[in-house]
Amino acid sequence: MRVRAIAVEDDEAVSRLIAQVLTNHGIEVVGTAATGEDGVALARQTRPDVALVDLGLPRMSGEDVIATIRRDLPKTACIALTAVDIPARVLAAMRAGASGYILKPFHAADLTKAVDEVLSGEAAPISPRAAKVLLSELRGDAPDQKPSSGPALSKRELEVLSLLVHGHTYADVAHALGLAEGTVQTYVKRIYQKMDVSTKAEAALLAVARGLVKP
């Protein structure tokens, strides 16, 4: 039985691209919608396996669309689409029930990989381990069920991480803290090792989820 999907995206060109990519991947696109309200109605009507939902929808937000679909159709997985990698916005989408997120603009391979991973039980596009830790934090699992948070970050590492989370470059961080850019890069490597992540996006998501940094 073919996987069935919908796209809730107000940019017509992006919506067409999503439909084309998924169709070429063997996924049946049963409909698209340009507003949150229409997206919810479409989901209720078609009961898809997966819904790709833009977070920047007019009127009804993407987060609300995801929350409504997950409430009414718990078997429908949702993937958030976002043009801006803001941890607080991504966290809001995941709190609403999204299984993962995709940054725009995206490559066809990113989209199909994300859908495949979500339907197989993995979260996309951040690493499976980071996603599981993040989701555990958001669900509020009991302490004995949570993965180890790893070694504690030093005060300086937290300062570096906070600046990175808020969109500053290595050069910005170096200037703000009076450090050489190479020293900042060394701190970042230590942060990644301690948090067991490999990208700034993963570090930012987990830092905000754990309350280490305010979004």
Beta strands, then each sheet from edge to edge (+ up, - down):
strand 1: 4-8
strand 2: 28-33
strand 3: 50-54
strand 4: 77-82
strand 5: 100-103
sheet 1: 2+ 1+ 3+ 4+ 5+
end
